[in-house]
């Protein structure tokens, strides 16, 4: 089939119709196919069925980190809040793999691209592929921006950014936003990395510090200087107790921050961003899980996710991110109650869609699979 060129301008009566109405008319004319089936042949980004993006370029930042510039397709709104993350779905060897990454670029209402900055981790299959295995033109799936580790508007008068390693990525979006607005307040950035060469954005950060009198940097190379301890804060940022603190980095660092701020009675002034899924909600009771179509049954405790239980039973349940972001794992709960391990919310059957990677049994349940 040869696809005709899409007209650049619609004239006449059609020009007065909203695009959504035009799509409805097109759906009637192209049944059983959808207009998206034809439009995606012309341009893979022209689909309303899912959020998609195209890799525009991959920019090396260090030997093991790169910034991936993405042009989102239809349905994307360039209104993320500095500090939020997006879901990225990449097809590798015929299977989609999902992860979430902080947006490192500032919001641009007139923009056409977003950027994520990724460090390839030894145990990270997808991060390695993103840094070294992507080519411009690659089509990926996107999940809308999310997260509450964000820069307030207006920003606090005094800020303390405490970051380690690739934890600089959401903070970079905040700093770039403040720079673009030319509203840099009193900011201290303490940034730890094993060596100077592994510091992502190190040159840009120095340039921003030179440009803005209010931005002060403390760069710590842990291979030489040792780890930044909480006892060092009085030296690095003497007035840290007076500042709103945003911390992002390895789990041990964040645990230490949590304990330190709580002991000072300042936990309300500490904002943390963790890179791993926190299933910190209330556990569930557990029960008997029955897979009706597969005729399998398994006893499950209340700490095990439905996805893990299905895999233990030998079923190839669908999954993607395993973090509750991409919804690839969604199945229909035919009977029973499950609990979301992130927040304790409960969902009851029948015919309720649940995310198996973040829910556990709150009693006996049946799944239609």
MINUVEX-698081 format. One record per residue (C-alpha): residue in three letters; residue number from 1; x, y, z. Coordinates in steps of 0.02 Angstrom, whole numbers, plus 50000, padded with zeros to 5 digits. Example, Ala and Ser with C-alpha at 12.3 -4.5 7.8 and 13.67 -1.06 7.14 Angstrom:
! MINUVEX-698081
+-----+-----+-------+-------+-------+
!   r !   k !    c1 !    c2 !    c3 !
+-----+-----+-------+-------+-------+
! ALA !   1 ! 50615 ! 49775 ! 50390 !
! SER !   2 ! 50684 ! 49947 ! 50357 !
+-----+-----+-------+-------+-------+
***
This chain:
! MINUVEX-698081
+-----+-----+-------+-------+-------+
!   r !   k !    c1 !    c2 !    c3 !
+-----+-----+-------+-------+-------+
! UNK !   1 ! 50000 ! 50000 ! 50000 !
! UNK !   2 ! 50062 ! 50173 ! 49955 !
! UNK !   3 ! 50024 ! 50306 ! 50084 !
! UNK !   4 ! 49974 ! 50475 ! 50018 !
! UNK !   5 ! 50053 ! 50634 ! 50085 !
! UNK !   6 ! 49952 ! 50714 ! 50224 !
! UNK !   7 ! 49894 ! 50888 ! 50171 !
! UNK !   8 ! 49978 ! 51027 ! 50267 !
! UNK !   9 ! 49817 ! 51128 ! 50275 !
! UNK !  10 ! 49635 ! 51075 ! 50283 !
! UNK !  11 ! 49519 ! 51198 ! 50195 !
! UNK !  12 ! 49332 ! 51221 ! 50180 !
! UNK !  13 ! 49206 ! 51151 ! 50305 !
! UNK !  14 ! 49332 ! 51024 ! 50371 !
! UNK !  15 ! 49443 ! 51166 ! 50431 !
! UNK !  16 ! 49308 ! 51215 ! 50556 !
! UNK !  17 ! 49296 ! 51042 ! 50634 !
! UNK !  18 ! 49397 ! 50999 ! 50790 !
! UNK !  19 ! 49533 ! 50872 ! 50756 !
! UNK !  20 ! 49445 ! 50746 ! 50870 !
! UNK !  21 ! 49289 ! 50755 ! 50760 !
! UNK !  22 ! 49392 ! 50731 ! 50602 !
! UNK !  23 ! 49468 ! 50575 ! 50681 !
! UNK !  24 ! 49294 ! 50508 ! 50720 !
! UNK !  25 ! 49241 ! 50533 ! 50539 !
! UNK !  26 ! 49400 ! 50448 ! 50482 !
! UNK !  27 ! 49366 ! 50302 ! 50599 !
! UNK !  28 ! 49199 ! 50271 ! 50511 !
! UNK !  29 ! 49278 ! 50277 ! 50340 !
! UNK !  30 ! 49424 ! 50163 ! 50382 !
! UNK !  31 ! 49335 ! 50029 ! 50486 !
! UNK !  32 ! 49388 ! 49895 ! 50533 !
! UNK !  33 ! 49555 ! 49986 ! 50542 !
! UNK !  34 ! 49578 ! 50146 ! 50642 !
! UNK !  35 ! 49645 ! 50310 ! 50567 !
! UNK !  36 ! 49798 ! 50284 ! 50679 !
! UNK !  37 ! 49837 ! 50124 ! 50583 !
! UNK !  38 ! 49861 ! 50226 ! 50426 !
! UNK !  39 ! 49939 ! 50381 ! 50504 !
! UNK !  40 ! 50070 ! 50280 ! 50597 !
! UNK !  41 ! 50127 ! 50211 ! 50429 !
! UNK !  42 ! 50167 ! 50389 ! 50377 !
! UNK !  43 ! 50243 ! 50440 ! 50544 !
! UNK !  44 ! 50258 ! 50322 ! 50695 !
! UNK !  45 ! 50229 ! 50469 ! 50812 !
! UNK !  46 ! 50056 ! 50504 ! 50739 !
! UNK !  47 ! 49953 ! 50392 ! 50851 !
! UNK !  48 ! 49834 ! 50429 ! 50993 !
! UNK !  49 ! 49832 ! 50249 ! 51055 !
! UNK !  50 ! 49990 ! 50269 ! 51158 !
! UNK !  51 ! 50120 ! 50400 ! 51196 !
! UNK !  52 ! 50272 ! 50380 ! 51085 !
! UNK !  53 ! 50436 ! 50468 ! 51059 !
! UNK !  54 ! 50580 ! 50466 ! 50937 !
! UNK !  55 ! 50763 ! 50474 ! 50986 !
! UNK !  56 ! 50835 ! 50632 ! 50909 !
! UNK !  57 ! 51013 ! 50615 ! 50975 !
! UNK !  58 ! 51118 ! 50534 ! 51111 !
! UNK !  59 ! 51244 ! 50652 ! 51192 !
! UNK !  60 ! 51386 ! 50575 ! 51295 !
! UNK !  61 ! 51407 ! 50657 ! 51465 !
! UNK !  62 ! 51540 ! 50543 ! 51541 !
! UNK !  63 ! 51614 ! 50374 ! 51494 !
! UNK !  64 ! 51462 ! 50286 ! 51566 !
! UNK !  65 ! 51322 ! 50416 ! 51554 !
! UNK !  66 ! 51228 ! 50500 ! 51413 !
! UNK !  67 ! 51086 ! 50621 ! 51384 !
! UNK !  68 ! 50950 ! 50553 ! 51271 !
! UNK !  69 ! 50852 ! 50688 ! 51179 !
! UNK !  70 ! 50676 ! 50631 ! 51136 !
! UNK !  71 ! 50544 ! 50707 ! 51024 !
! UNK !  72 ! 50373 ! 50654 ! 51093 !
! UNK !  73 ! 50227 ! 50623 ! 50975 !
! UNK !  74 ! 50042 ! 50661 ! 50983 !
! UNK !  75 ! 49964 ! 50676 ! 51154 !
! UNK !  76 ! 50119 ! 50741 ! 51242 !
! UNK !  77 ! 50109 ! 50902 ! 51343 !
! UNK !  78 ! 50271 ! 50996 ! 51374 !
! UNK !  79 ! 50219 ! 51047 ! 51549 !
! UNK !  80 ! 50316 ! 50934 ! 51666 !
! UNK !  81 ! 50369 ! 51008 ! 51831 !
! UNK !  82 ! 50558 ! 51019 ! 51860 !
! UNK !  83 ! 50611 ! 50863 ! 51955 !
! UNK !  84 ! 50481 ! 50742 ! 51885 !
! UNK !  85 ! 50518 ! 50579 ! 51795 !
! UNK !  86 ! 50447 ! 50494 ! 51641 !
! UNK !  87 ! 50422 ! 50312 ! 51595 !
! UNK !  88 ! 50524 ! 50247 ! 51448 !
! UNK !  89 ! 50480 ! 50088 ! 51355 !
! UNK !  90 ! 50610 ! 50016 ! 51235 !
! UNK !  91 ! 50590 ! 49861 ! 51128 !
! UNK !  92 ! 50742 ! 49749 ! 51144 !
! UNK !  93 ! 50744 ! 49577 ! 51060 !
! UNK !  94 ! 50558 ! 49586 ! 51027 !
! UNK !  95 ! 50507 ! 49631 ! 51205 !
! UNK !  96 ! 50467 ! 49800 ! 51283 !
! UNK !  97 ! 50565 ! 49846 ! 51439 !
! UNK !  98 ! 50508 ! 49991 ! 51547 !
! UNK !  99 ! 50602 ! 50101 ! 51669 !
! UNK ! 100 ! 50576 ! 50275 ! 51740 !
! UNK ! 101 ! 50705 ! 50414 ! 51722 !
! UNK ! 102 ! 50710 ! 50593 ! 51784 !
! UNK ! 103 ! 50687 ! 50728 ! 51653 !
! UNK ! 104 ! 50848 ! 50829 ! 51650 !
! UNK ! 105 ! 50785 ! 50965 ! 51532 !
! UNK ! 106 ! 50682 ! 51113 ! 51592 !
! UNK ! 107 ! 50499 ! 51130 ! 51541 !
! UNK ! 108 ! 50476 ! 51224 ! 51377 !
! UNK ! 109 ! 50302 ! 51270 ! 51322 !
! UNK ! 110 ! 50364 ! 51300 ! 51146 !
! UNK ! 111 ! 50484 ! 51153 ! 51149 !
! UNK ! 112 ! 50483 ! 51000 ! 51040 !
! UNK ! 113 ! 50597 ! 50886 ! 51140 !
! UNK ! 114 ! 50630 ! 50823 ! 51315 !
! UNK ! 115 ! 50789 ! 50747 ! 51383 !
! UNK ! 116 ! 50832 ! 50612 ! 51507 !
! UNK ! 117 ! 51008 ! 50579 ! 51570 !
! UNK ! 118 ! 51053 ! 50398 ! 51606 !
! UNK ! 119 ! 51202 ! 50314 ! 51687 !
! UNK ! 120 ! 51239 ! 50137 ! 51629 !
! UNK ! 121 ! 51236 ! 50025 ! 51782 !
! UNK ! 122 ! 51327 ! 49856 ! 51785 !
! UNK ! 123 ! 51165 ! 49768 ! 51835 !
! UNK ! 124 ! 51055 ! 49882 ! 51728 !
! UNK ! 125 ! 51006 ! 49796 ! 51565 !
! UNK ! 126 ! 50904 ! 49941 ! 51500 !
! UNK ! 127 ! 51018 ! 50081 ! 51560 !
! UNK ! 128 ! 51164 ! 50003 ! 51467 !
! UNK ! 129 ! 51059 ! 49990 ! 51310 !
! UNK ! 130 ! 51002 ! 50171 ! 51324 !
! UNK ! 131 ! 51178 ! 50238 ! 51345 !
! UNK ! 132 ! 51267 ! 50135 ! 51213 !
! UNK ! 133 ! 51140 ! 50041 ! 51108 !
! UNK ! 134 ! 51020 ! 50174 ! 51042 !
! UNK ! 135 ! 51023 ! 50254 ! 50872 !
! UNK ! 136 ! 50939 ! 50418 ! 50821 !
! UNK ! 137 ! 50770 ! 50379 ! 50746 !
! UNK ! 138 ! 50729 ! 50240 ! 50869 !
! UNK ! 139 ! 50545 ! 50241 ! 50919 !
! UNK ! 140 ! 50503 ! 50215 ! 51102 !
! UNK ! 141 ! 50351 ! 50219 ! 51213 !
! UNK ! 142 ! 50325 ! 50353 ! 51344 !
! UNK ! 143 ! 50228 ! 50369 ! 51506 !
! UNK ! 144 ! 50173 ! 50543 ! 51560 !
! UNK ! 145 ! 50278 ! 50641 ! 51686 !
! UNK ! 146 ! 50250 ! 50597 ! 51867 !
! UNK ! 147 ! 50326 ! 50619 ! 52039 !
! UNK ! 148 ! 50318 ! 50745 ! 52182 !
! UNK ! 149 ! 50505 ! 50779 ! 52200 !
! UNK ! 150 ! 50479 ! 50946 ! 52116 !
! UNK ! 151 ! 50534 ! 51127 ! 52122 !
! UNK ! 152 ! 50399 ! 51236 ! 52202 !
! UNK ! 153 ! 50339 ! 51390 ! 52111 !
! UNK ! 154 ! 50393 ! 51512 ! 52176 !
! UNK ! 155 ! 50550 ! 51425 ! 52239 !
! UNK ! 156 ! 50607 ! 51440 ! 52421 !
! UNK ! 157 ! 50722 ! 51586 ! 52459 !
! UNK ! 158 ! 50857 ! 51464 ! 52520 !
! UNK ! 159 ! 50887 ! 51293 ! 52443 !
! UNK ! 160 ! 51006 ! 51151 ! 52481 !
! UNK ! 161 ! 51029 ! 51016 ! 52350 !
! UNK ! 162 ! 51115 ! 50860 ! 52418 !
! UNK ! 163 ! 51149 ! 50736 ! 52279 !
! UNK ! 164 ! 51257 ! 50586 ! 52239 !
! UNK ! 165 ! 51299 ! 50509 ! 52070 !
! UNK ! 166 ! 51157 ! 50513 ! 51944 !
! UNK ! 167 ! 51048 ! 50593 ! 52077 !
! UNK ! 168 ! 51100 ! 50756 ! 51994 !
! UNK ! 169 ! 50977 ! 50728 ! 51850 !
! UNK ! 170 ! 50813 ! 50793 ! 51928 !
! UNK ! 171 ! 50909 ! 50932 ! 52015 !
! UNK ! 172 ! 50983 ! 50983 ! 51847 !
! UNK ! 173 ! 50809 ! 51012 ! 51779 !
! UNK ! 174 ! 50774 ! 51125 ! 51928 !
! UNK ! 175 ! 50937 ! 51223 ! 51908 !
! UNK ! 176 ! 50911 ! 51243 ! 51721 !
! UNK ! 177 ! 50736 ! 51307 ! 51753 !
! UNK ! 178 ! 50796 ! 51435 ! 51880 !
! UNK ! 179 ! 50932 ! 51488 ! 51759 !
! UNK ! 180 ! 50810 ! 51506 ! 51614 !
! UNK ! 181 ! 50694 ! 51612 ! 51720 !
! UNK ! 182 ! 50845 ! 51709 ! 51788 !
! UNK ! 183 ! 50774 ! 51684 ! 51963 !
! UNK ! 184 ! 50915 ! 51591 ! 52049 !
! UNK ! 185 ! 50889 ! 51608 ! 52238 !
! UNK ! 186 ! 51016 ! 51569 ! 52374 !
! UNK ! 187 ! 51068 ! 51391 ! 52324 !
! UNK ! 188 ! 51199 ! 51271 ! 52391 !
! UNK ! 189 ! 51233 ! 51113 ! 52290 !
! UNK ! 190 ! 51334 ! 50973 ! 52372 !
! UNK ! 191 ! 51370 ! 50846 ! 52236 !
! UNK ! 192 ! 51465 ! 50684 ! 52270 !
! UNK ! 193 ! 51541 ! 50571 ! 52137 !
! UNK ! 194 ! 51684 ! 50445 ! 52141 !
! UNK ! 195 ! 51793 ! 50552 ! 52028 !
! UNK ! 196 ! 51785 ! 50717 ! 51935 !
! UNK ! 197 ! 51774 ! 50627 ! 51768 !
! UNK ! 198 ! 51616 ! 50537 ! 51823 !
! UNK ! 199 ! 51527 ! 50696 ! 51874 !
! UNK ! 200 ! 51382 ! 50721 ! 51755 !
! UNK ! 201 ! 51357 ! 50904 ! 51701 !
! UNK ! 202 ! 51514 ! 50959 ! 51794 !
! UNK ! 203 ! 51562 ! 51092 ! 51666 !
! UNK ! 204 ! 51386 ! 51162 ! 51652 !
! UNK ! 205 ! 51370 ! 51169 ! 51840 !
! UNK ! 206 ! 51530 ! 51270 ! 51854 !
! UNK ! 207 ! 51467 ! 51388 ! 51719 !
! UNK ! 208 ! 51303 ! 51411 ! 51810 !
! UNK ! 209 ! 51397 ! 51447 ! 51972 !
! UNK ! 210 ! 51501 ! 51580 ! 51884 !
! UNK ! 211 ! 51345 ! 51655 ! 51806 !
! UNK ! 212 ! 51239 ! 51661 ! 51965 !
! UNK ! 213 ! 51310 ! 51736 ! 52123 !
! UNK ! 214 ! 51179 ! 51644 ! 52226 !
! UNK ! 215 ! 51234 ! 51469 ! 52172 !
! UNK ! 216 ! 51376 ! 51392 ! 52274 !
! UNK ! 217 ! 51450 ! 51221 ! 52233 !
! UNK ! 218 ! 51531 ! 51091 ! 52343 !
! UNK ! 219 ! 51598 ! 50951 ! 52232 !
! UNK ! 220 ! 51659 ! 50798 ! 52327 !
! UNK ! 221 ! 51762 ! 50662 ! 52241 !
! UNK ! 222 ! 51732 ! 50514 ! 52356 !
! UNK ! 223 ! 51876 ! 50407 ! 52292 !
! UNK ! 224 ! 51995 ! 50540 ! 52357 !
! UNK ! 225 ! 51895 ! 50641 ! 52484 !
! UNK ! 226 ! 51789 ! 50503 ! 52560 !
! UNK ! 227 ! 51600 ! 50499 ! 52577 !
! UNK ! 228 ! 51511 ! 50656 ! 52629 !
! UNK ! 229 ! 51450 ! 50618 ! 52805 !
! UNK ! 230 ! 51304 ! 50702 ! 52889 !
! UNK ! 231 ! 51428 ! 50770 ! 53016 !
! UNK ! 232 ! 51509 ! 50868 ! 52873 !
! UNK ! 233 ! 51352 ! 50970 ! 52837 !
! UNK ! 234 ! 51393 ! 51106 ! 52963 !
! UNK ! 235 ! 51553 ! 51137 ! 52865 !
! UNK ! 236 ! 51484 ! 51116 ! 52689 !
! UNK ! 237 ! 51323 ! 51213 ! 52719 !
! UNK ! 238 ! 51326 ! 51296 ! 52892 !
! UNK ! 239 ! 51145 ! 51355 ! 52881 !
! UNK ! 240 ! 51072 ! 51190 ! 52815 !
! UNK ! 241 ! 50941 ! 51192 ! 52952 !
! UNK ! 242 ! 50869 ! 51352 ! 52878 !
! UNK ! 243 ! 50852 ! 51283 ! 52701 !
! UNK ! 244 ! 50729 ! 51175 ! 52605 !
! UNK ! 245 ! 50833 ! 51022 ! 52562 !
! UNK ! 246 ! 50813 ! 50912 ! 52409 !
! UNK ! 247 ! 50913 ! 50751 ! 52417 !
! UNK ! 248 ! 50932 ! 50622 ! 52279 !
! UNK ! 249 ! 51058 ! 50481 ! 52264 !
! UNK ! 250 ! 51102 ! 50308 ! 52328 !
! UNK ! 251 ! 50989 ! 50229 ! 52458 !
! UNK ! 252 ! 51118 ! 50232 ! 52602 !
! UNK ! 253 ! 51142 ! 50419 ! 52577 !
! UNK ! 254 ! 50955 ! 50451 ! 52580 !
! UNK ! 255 ! 50930 ! 50341 ! 52733 !
! UNK ! 256 ! 51064 ! 50441 ! 52823 !
! UNK ! 257 ! 50979 ! 50604 ! 52772 !
! UNK ! 258 ! 50811 ! 50541 ! 52832 !
! UNK ! 259 ! 50882 ! 50497 ! 53003 !
! UNK ! 260 ! 50983 ! 50658 ! 53019 !
! UNK ! 261 ! 50841 ! 50777 ! 52977 !
! UNK ! 262 ! 50720 ! 50681 ! 53086 !
! UNK ! 263 ! 50838 ! 50690 ! 53234 !
! UNK ! 264 ! 50847 ! 50878 ! 53207 !
! UNK ! 265 ! 50657 ! 50891 ! 53202 !
! UNK ! 266 ! 50666 ! 50957 ! 53024 !
! UNK ! 267 ! 50593 ! 50811 ! 52926 !
! UNK ! 268 ! 50461 ! 50926 ! 52848 !
! UNK ! 269 ! 50601 ! 51023 ! 52763 !
! UNK ! 270 ! 50680 ! 50870 ! 52683 !
! UNK ! 271 ! 50623 ! 50807 ! 52512 !
! UNK ! 272 ! 50690 ! 50640 ! 52451 !
! UNK ! 273 ! 50691 ! 50557 ! 52280 !
! UNK ! 274 ! 50730 ! 50371 ! 52278 !
! UNK ! 275 ! 50772 ! 50276 ! 52119 !
! UNK ! 276 ! 50693 ! 50113 ! 52177 !
! UNK ! 277 ! 50512 ! 50066 ! 52205 !
! UNK ! 278 ! 50457 ! 50087 ! 52385 !
! UNK ! 279 ! 50327 ! 49956 ! 52429 !
! UNK ! 280 ! 50310 ! 50034 ! 52599 !
! UNK ! 281 ! 50122 ! 50024 ! 52615 !
! UNK ! 282 ! 50033 ! 49907 ! 52735 !
! UNK ! 283 ! 50055 ! 49724 ! 52697 !
! UNK ! 284 ! 49905 ! 49617 ! 52649 !
! UNK ! 285 ! 49830 ! 49462 ! 52727 !
! UNK ! 286 ! 49874 ! 49343 ! 52585 !
! UNK ! 287 ! 49764 ! 49199 ! 52530 !
! UNK ! 288 ! 49732 ! 49076 ! 52390 !
! UNK ! 289 ! 49762 ! 49142 ! 52215 !
! UNK ! 290 ! 49670 ! 49051 ! 52076 !
! UNK ! 291 ! 49708 ! 49075 ! 51891 !
! UNK ! 292 ! 49541 ! 49027 ! 51815 !
! UNK ! 293 ! 49592 ! 49002 ! 51634 !
! UNK ! 294 ! 49753 ! 48911 ! 51676 !
! UNK ! 295 ! 49672 ! 48801 ! 51810 !
! UNK ! 296 ! 49813 ! 48839 ! 51932 !
! UNK ! 297 ! 49802 ! 48881 ! 52117 !
! UNK ! 298 ! 49935 ! 48941 ! 52239 !
! UNK ! 299 ! 49944 ! 48995 ! 52420 !
! UNK ! 300 ! 50019 ! 49170 ! 52432 !
! UNK ! 301 ! 50076 ! 49272 ! 52583 !
! UNK ! 302 ! 50031 ! 49456 ! 52600 !
! UNK ! 303 ! 50204 ! 49522 ! 52559 !
! UNK ! 304 ! 50219 ! 49441 ! 52388 !
! UNK ! 305 ! 50153 ! 49533 ! 52236 !
! UNK ! 306 ! 50026 ! 49452 ! 52122 !
! UNK ! 307 ! 50154 ! 49456 ! 51982 !
! UNK ! 308 ! 50283 ! 49364 ! 52088 !
! UNK ! 309 ! 50151 ! 49236 ! 52138 !
! UNK ! 310 ! 50104 ! 49205 ! 51957 !
! UNK ! 311 ! 50286 ! 49181 ! 51907 !
! UNK ! 312 ! 50307 ! 49061 ! 52053 !
! UNK ! 313 ! 50159 ! 48962 ! 51986 !
! UNK ! 314 ! 50248 ! 48946 ! 51819 !
! UNK ! 315 ! 50141 ! 49070 ! 51723 !
! UNK ! 316 ! 50214 ! 49194 ! 51600 !
! UNK ! 317 ! 50119 ! 49346 ! 51662 !
! UNK ! 318 ! 50144 ! 49509 ! 51566 !
! UNK ! 319 ! 50255 ! 49641 ! 51645 !
! UNK ! 320 ! 50361 ! 49789 ! 51597 !
! UNK ! 321 ! 50435 ! 49908 ! 51725 !
! UNK ! 322 ! 50390 ! 49807 ! 51882 !
! UNK ! 323 ! 50369 ! 49977 ! 51966 !
! UNK ! 324 ! 50185 ! 50019 ! 51938 !
! UNK ! 325 ! 50222 ! 50144 ! 51799 !
! UNK ! 326 ! 50192 ! 50065 ! 51629 !
! UNK ! 327 ! 50031 ! 49964 ! 51664 !
! UNK ! 328 ! 50094 ! 49822 ! 51554 !
! UNK ! 329 ! 50057 ! 49701 ! 51697 !
! UNK ! 330 ! 49873 ! 49749 ! 51711 !
! UNK ! 331 ! 49753 ! 49601 ! 51727 !
! UNK ! 332 ! 49570 ! 49579 ! 51770 !
! UNK ! 333 ! 49525 ! 49532 ! 51949 !
! UNK ! 334 ! 49377 ! 49413 ! 51933 !
! UNK ! 335 ! 49346 ! 49392 ! 52119 !
! UNK ! 336 ! 49421 ! 49446 ! 52285 !
! UNK ! 337 ! 49519 ! 49595 ! 52352 !
! UNK ! 338 ! 49698 ! 49652 ! 52325 !
! UNK ! 339 ! 49797 ! 49788 ! 52413 !
! UNK ! 340 ! 49915 ! 49913 ! 52331 !
! UNK ! 341 ! 50080 ! 49892 ! 52425 !
! UNK ! 342 ! 50131 ! 50071 ! 52387 !
! UNK ! 343 ! 49990 ! 50157 ! 52479 !
! UNK ! 344 ! 49873 ! 50028 ! 52556 !
! UNK ! 345 ! 49727 ! 50060 ! 52437 !
! UNK ! 346 ! 49616 ! 49908 ! 52408 !
! UNK ! 347 ! 49529 ! 49852 ! 52248 !
! UNK ! 348 ! 49385 ! 49730 ! 52241 !
! UNK ! 349 ! 49325 ! 49615 ! 52102 !
! UNK ! 350 ! 49236 ! 49571 ! 51995 !
! UNK ! 351 ! 49301 ! 49642 ! 51830 !
! UNK ! 352 ! 49423 ! 49766 ! 51908 !
! UNK ! 353 ! 49589 ! 49801 ! 51823 !
! UNK ! 354 ! 49739 ! 49785 ! 51939 !
! UNK ! 355 ! 49926 ! 49809 ! 51920 !
! UNK ! 356 ! 49999 ! 49642 ! 51972 !
! UNK ! 357 ! 50175 ! 49708 ! 52004 !
! UNK ! 358 ! 50122 ! 49820 ! 52150 !
! UNK ! 359 ! 49973 ! 49728 ! 52226 !
! UNK ! 360 ! 49958 ! 49584 ! 52349 !
! UNK ! 361 ! 49814 ! 49472 ! 52404 !
! UNK ! 362 ! 49699 ! 49533 ! 52541 !
! UNK ! 363 ! 49608 ! 49367 ! 52548 !
! UNK ! 364 ! 49567 ! 49234 ! 52418 !
! UNK ! 365 ! 49569 ! 49299 ! 52239 !
! UNK ! 366 ! 49537 ! 49242 ! 52062 !
! UNK ! 367 ! 49618 ! 49309 ! 51904 !
! UNK ! 368 ! 49556 ! 49288 ! 51727 !
! UNK ! 369 ! 49715 ! 49218 ! 51650 !
+-----+-----+-------+-------+-------+
***
